[in-house]
Amino acid sequence: MFGKDGSELILHFVTQCNTRLTHVLEEEQKLVQLGQAEKRKTDQFLRDAVETRLRMLIPYIEHWPRALSVLMLPHNIPSSLSLLTSMVD
């Protein structure tokens, strides 16, 4: 199902986490627009977003360094960078 190095599984996980973060941020934005939550300063917003994304790694933290090393293999770099740039957007 997944390649020998597991990169497809790792890329899928990163994609899923990025999607979950997007949904969380969209829901928070809706609450702000409805007046049910206060708008945060940019630095606090970014801090909370990064923390939310990092917390998604907690169940896999023991294996995450290896996963990152797999993503940095030369043949995986284009896909890895694509996910990184999509998260920045």
Backbone hydrogen bonds in HBPLUS format (Angstrom, degrees):
<---DONOR---> <-ACCEPTOR-->    atom                        ^
c    i                          cat <-CA-CA->   ^        H-A-AA   ^      H-
h    n   atom  resd res      DA  || num        DHA   H-A  angle D-A-AA Bond
n    s   type  num  typ     dist DA aas  dist angle  dist       angle   num
A0006-GLY N   A0003-GLY O   3.16 MM   3  5.33 152.3  2.25 105.0 113.4     1
A0010-ILE N   A0006-GLY O   3.07 MM   4  6.38 161.2  2.10 155.7 161.4     2
A0011-LEU N   A0007-SER O   2.80 MM   4  5.96 166.0  1.82 154.4 158.3     3
A0012-HIS N   A0008-GLU O   2.90 MM   4  6.01 151.0  1.98 140.4 148.7     4
A0013-PHE N   A0009-LEU O   2.94 MM   4  6.19 157.9  1.99 147.2 153.0     5
A0014-VAL N   A0010-ILE O   2.92 MM   4  6.21 164.2  1.94 155.2 159.0     6
A0015-THR N   A0011-LEU O   2.92 MM   4  6.06 158.5  1.97 145.5 151.8     7
A0016-GLN N   A0012-HIS O   2.88 MM   4  6.12 160.7  1.91 151.9 157.0     8
A0017-CYS N   A0013-PHE O   2.90 MM   4  6.16 160.5  1.94 153.3 158.5     9
A0018-ASN N   A0014-VAL O   2.91 MM   4  6.11 160.7  1.95 150.0 155.4    10
A0019-THR N   A0015-THR O   2.92 MM   4  6.14 153.4  2.00 147.8 155.4    11
A0020-ARG N   A0016-GLN O   2.88 MM   4  6.15 158.9  1.92 150.0 155.8    12
A0021-LEU N   A0017-CYS O   2.90 MM   4  6.13 159.6  1.94 151.1 156.4    13
A0022-THR N   A0018-ASN O   2.97 MM   4  6.19 156.5  2.03 144.1 150.5    14
A0023-HIS N   A0019-THR O   3.01 MM   4  6.32 157.7  2.06 150.7 156.1    15
A0024-VAL N   A0020-ARG O   2.95 MM   4  6.23 159.3  1.99 151.7 157.4    16
A0025-LEU N   A0021-LEU O   2.92 MM   4  6.15 166.2  1.94 156.2 159.4    17
A0026-GLU N   A0022-THR O   2.88 MM   4  6.08 153.6  1.95 147.5 155.4    18
A0027-GLU N   A0023-HIS O   2.93 MM   4  6.12 159.3  1.97 150.5 155.5    19
A0028-GLU N   A0024-VAL O   2.99 MM   4  6.25 158.5  2.03 149.2 155.3    20
A0029-GLN N   A0025-LEU O   2.95 MM   4  6.14 153.7  2.02 143.6 150.8    21
A0030-LYS N   A0026-GLU O   2.96 MM   4  6.24 151.8  2.04 146.7 154.0    22
A0031-LEU N   A0027-GLU O   3.06 MM   4  6.37 155.3  2.12 148.1 154.2    23
A0032-VAL N   A0028-GLU O   3.05 MM   4  6.37 151.3  2.14 146.2 153.9    24
A0033-GLN N   A0029-GLN O   2.94 MM   4  6.22 160.4  1.98 150.6 155.8    25
A0034-LEU N   A0030-LYS O   2.91 MM   4  6.14 144.0  2.04 145.9 155.9    26
A0036-GLN N   A0031-LEU O   2.81 MM   5  5.03 143.4  1.94 162.1 158.8    27
A0035-GLY N   A0032-VAL O   3.02 MM   3  5.04 153.0  2.10 101.6 110.1    28
A0045-PHE N   A0041-LYS O   2.86 MM   4  6.09 160.7  1.89 159.4 166.0    29
A0046-LEU N   A0042-THR O   2.89 MM   4  6.10 166.7  1.91 156.8 159.3    30
A0047-ARG N   A0043-ASP O   2.96 MM   4  6.07 158.0  2.01 141.4 148.1    31
A0048-ASP N   A0044-GLN O   2.90 MM   4  6.05 164.6  1.93 150.3 154.1    32
A0049-ALA N   A0045-PHE O   2.92 MM   4  6.12 154.6  1.98 147.4 155.1    33
A0050-VAL N   A0046-LEU O   2.92 MM   4  6.10 166.1  1.94 154.0 157.1    34
A0051-GLU N   A0047-ARG O   2.95 MM   4  6.12 160.7  1.99 147.6 153.6    35
A0052-THR N   A0048-ASP O   2.87 MM   4  6.02 160.6  1.91 147.2 152.6    36
A0053-ARG N   A0049-ALA O   2.99 MM   4  6.22 161.7  2.03 148.0 152.9    37
A0054-LEU N   A0050-VAL O   2.87 MM   4  6.08 159.9  1.91 152.1 157.9    38
A0055-ARG N   A0051-GLU O   2.90 MM   4  6.06 152.0  1.98 150.3 157.6    39
A0056-MET N   A0053-ARG O   3.19 MM   3  5.42 142.5  2.34 100.7 111.0    40
A0057-LEU N   A0054-LEU O   2.95 MM   3  5.45 155.8  2.01 113.0 120.7    41
A0058-ILE N   A0055-ARG O   3.25 MM   3  5.34 154.2  2.32 102.5 109.7    42
A0060-TYR N   A0057-LEU O   2.80 MM   3  5.39 146.7  1.91 123.4 134.1    43
A0061-ILE N   A0058-ILE O   3.30 MM   3  5.05 176.4  2.30 109.8 109.9    44
A0063-HIS N   A0060-TYR O   2.91 MM   3  5.51 138.7  2.08 117.3 128.5    45
A0064-TRP N   A0060-TYR O   2.97 MM   4  5.95 122.1  2.32 147.0 161.8    46
A0067-ALA N   A0063-HIS O   3.05 MM   4  6.34 156.3  2.10 150.9 158.4    47
A0068-LEU N   A0064-TRP O   2.87 MM   4  6.14 159.8  1.91 159.4 163.6    48
A0069-SER N   A0065-PRO O   3.04 MM   4  6.30 152.3  2.12 141.9 149.5    49
A0070-VAL N   A0066-ARG O   2.96 MM   4  6.28 148.1  2.06 148.0 156.5    50
A0071-LEU N   A0067-ALA O   3.00 MM   4  6.34 154.8  2.07 147.9 154.8    51
A0072-MET N   A0068-LEU O   3.05 MM   4  6.30 129.7  2.31 140.3 153.4    52
A0072-MET N   A0069-SER O   3.25 MM   3  5.08 135.1  2.47  90.2 102.3    53
A0073-LEU N   A0070-VAL O   3.17 MM   3  5.43 166.4  2.19 110.0 113.3    54
A0076-ASN N   A0073-LEU O   2.78 MM   3  5.37 154.0  1.85 124.9 133.8    55
A0080-SER N   A0076-ASN O   2.99 MM   4  6.16 161.8  2.03 158.0 164.0    56
A0081-LEU N   A0077-ILE O   2.85 MM   4  5.95 169.1  1.86 163.2 164.6    57
A0082-SER N   A0078-PRO O   3.02 MM   4  6.14 148.6  2.12 140.4 149.3    58
A0083-LEU N   A0079-SER O   3.11 MM   4  6.40 154.7  2.18 146.8 152.0    59
A0084-LEU N   A0080-SER O   3.02 MM   4  6.31 154.9  2.08 146.4 153.9    60
A0085-THR N   A0081-LEU O   2.89 MM   4  6.09 165.0  1.91 153.0 156.1    61
A0086-SER N   A0082-SER O   3.03 MM   4  6.20 148.1  2.14 141.2 150.1    62
A0087-MET N   A0083-LEU O   3.06 MM   4  6.27 144.3  2.19 142.2 151.0    63
A0088-VAL N   A0084-LEU O   3.10 MM   4  6.41 148.7  2.20 146.0 154.5    64
A0089-ASP N   A0085-THR O   3.18 MM   4  6.42 148.1  2.29 142.1 149.2    65
